[in-house]
Amino acid sequence: MSKIIKLFVLLFLYCLQTFSQQKQGKLTYNVYLNVENFNKNLSKSKKSSKERIKTLLAKQGTKTYNLYFKNNESIFKEEKRLKVDNSRKKMDLVSIFAGKGKYYYNRKSNEILIEKEVIGEDFIVKSSPDYNWNLTQETKKIGNYNCYKATTTQIVITEKGEKKEKPIVAWYSPDLPISFGIKDFQGLPGATIFLNEQTIIYSLSEVKFNFLDEDNEVSKPTKGKEITQSELNEFLKKNMLKGF
């Protein structure tokens, strides 16, 4: 790690102490599909498929996700909206790729739990990702924040059951010393201002300190059976085989 990056890490820790009185709050993100990435992959598709996918992408909008934090814990989840007329309901690709579950993080114990519903059953998935962030010296101004680029890779399982590395790009800012990240992407020395997860993009839109929402309590999830990601994968395989 370069001297400049080390300096900003120390600055982040100092700012974290300065902001210690602001122990709770909410970060709001606009979440939308990475259309450019989809268009690149369309080049391999048949012409008829391209048109259908382009039509589907054109119907997708922007969703709102919130990161609630309090003391050493945080919750990241989609903001609830009023239900629309089901007869006109479209495929919601944003929620599919960003996830409909609730992500819980405890920075003291480094525990990550994901509360989600899978095939009608409730689960609490124990996650333990160890992202090796590469903190670069590349900078960019995003809104009012001076941001630094960080990259890592995420291991995903393909339809064939093979492991594949997916590149992740984040822009974080020591100007906003909040040590909680989006979903399970933790460990950056500052708030995540922008995150590119290849298929989906998260962009910070609002920050509220000392924010209290009784309907979104920051606490460890309890709804569902606790399992590991490997156990969930086995559960999905068994249920997929039942369908054939």
N, C-alpha and C positions, 0 to 999 in steps of 0.2 A: 504494500500500500504506500503511495507517495506521501511526501511530507504535507502537501496541500490537502489531501484527503484526510490525513490524520488530524490536521488542524481543524477541519470542519467537523470531524467527529467530536473533538474536544469542545468546540463551540456549541455543538448540538447538546452535549451533556450539560454544559453551563446554562444554556437557554432552558433546558428541561427543568433545572432547579428553579430558575427564575419564574417559570410558568407553573410551578408546583401547586399554587393556590387554585389553579384552574383544573381541578381533578376530574371534571366531567364535561361532556359536550357531544356535539354531533357534526360529522362531516357528511355532506350530501354530494353524491356523484351522478352525473348524467351517463347512462350506459347505452351504447349503441353498437350495431354490427360494424365490423371492419370490412366495408364493401370492397375496398381496393384489394384486400386479400382474397375475397371470394371471387372477384373478377379474374384474378391471376389463375386460380384453380379451374375456372370455367373453360379455359383454353383446351383442357383435356376432355371436355364433355361433348356429347353429340349436340347438333344444332337445336333439335327439338327440346332437349333437356336444358340447354342454355336459356331459351326463351322462358320456360317455366320457372327456372330459378331466378332469372332477372325480374320477372313479374312478382314473385314471392318476396324478393329483397326490397322491391319498391314499396311494398305494403308495410314494411317494418318501420317502427318509429324509435323513439328514445324512451328508455325506462329510467326510473329513479331508484337508486339504492342508497341506503344510509349506513354509516358507521357510527354506532353509539359507543362511547367509552366512559368508564367511571373507575377511578383508582387504577387497579392493575388489570382490569378486564375490559373486553370489548365485544360487541355483537355487530355483525355485518349481514344485512338482509335487504330484500326488495321491499320498497314502500308499498303498502296496501293501497289499492285504488277501488273505486266503485265498480261493481261488475257491469259489464256491457251485455247487450242483448245477445244471447247465445246463438241465435239464428244467423247472426252476422259475424260470429267469432272467427278470427283468422289464426293461422299457425303463428305462435309467439316464439320466434327464433331467438330473440334477445334473452328471454327468461330461460330458454332451453340451454343456451351456451353459457350464460352468466351463472345459472343455477337458481333454483327456487328455494333452496334450503337456507338455514340460518347458521352462520359461522361464528363460533365462540372461541375467543382467545384469552388466555391468562398469561401475561408476560412474565409473571413471577415464577410460575411452574413450567412455562413454555408449552402449556397444554392447548391443543386445538381439537375442538369437537364440532362436528357438522351434523345438525339436526335436519333430516330430510325424509320425505315419503317416497318409497320405492314400491311400485306395483301394489299399491293399497296398504302397505305396511310401514309403520314408523320406525326409524332407526336413528341412533346417535353414533356416527362413525368417528372412531378415534384416528386422528390424522397426526402424522409426525414427519412432515416434510423438512428436509434440511437443505434449504436453498443456499447455494454458494454464490452470493451476490458479488459481481465484479463492479466496484465503485469506480467509475471513470472520471476524468477531469472535464468531460464535455458538459458545457453549460447551455442553458436556454432560459429565457424569460417566459413564463406562462402566467398570464394575468398579472397579478402583483407580486408573484413569487419568483425568486431566483432559484432555478432548479438544476439538479445534477442528474446525469444519466447513470442508470444501473442496469446491468443485464444478468440474466441467469437462464437456466433451462429447467423445464418441467418434464418428468417422465410420464408419458401417457401410454395406454394400452390400445392398440389398433383393433379393428374388427376381426383381424386374423389372430388376435391374442399375442401380438408381438409388441415389445417395448420400443418406444420411439421418443427421442428428445424433441421437445417443443421450445423454441426460443421465446423468452419473455423480456420485454423492455419496460422499465419503469423510470419515471422522472420524479424525484423527491426533492423536498426543500427543507433545509435546516432553519429557514425563516419561520417555519411552523413546526416547532419541536413536539410532535405528537408521535409516540413510539408504537402506534397501532397501524396495521396495514389492511389492504383489501383482501377479503377471503382468507386464504392461508399464506399469502405472500407477506410474511413478517420479516423483521430484522433490518429494516432500512433506518439510517440515522436522520429521520425527519418524516413528515407526512408525505404520503404518496399523492402527488398532484395529478399524475397521468399514468395510466397503465395500459400497455398493449399486450393482450393475451392471444394474439394472432387472429382469432375469430371474433373477438369482442374487445371493445375499448371502454375504459373508465376515465372520466374527466371530472375533476373536482369543480363543483359549482357554488358551494356555500359552506361556511364554517360558523358554528355557534358554540361558544364556550358557556360553561355553567348552565347547560341546557338539561332540563329534567322532563322526561316523558314517561308517565306512569304506565302507558300502554306498551312501552318498549323497554322493559326492565333489563338492565345489564346483569345477567346472572347465568350460571351454568345450566344448560338445557337438561330437561328431565323426561321429555316426551319421546318414548321409544326405547328399543332394545340396543344396548351398547355392543358394537361389533367393530372389527378392524376393516380396513379397506379390502384386504384379501378375502375376508369372510363375506363381505358384500359382493365381491366379484363372483365368488362361488355360488352365492344365492341367485345372482342374475343368470349365471350359466344354466343352473338347474331349471329355472323358470322358463328360460328360452327353449330348452329341450322339450319341456312339457307342451310347448306350442306347436311342435312338429308331430 
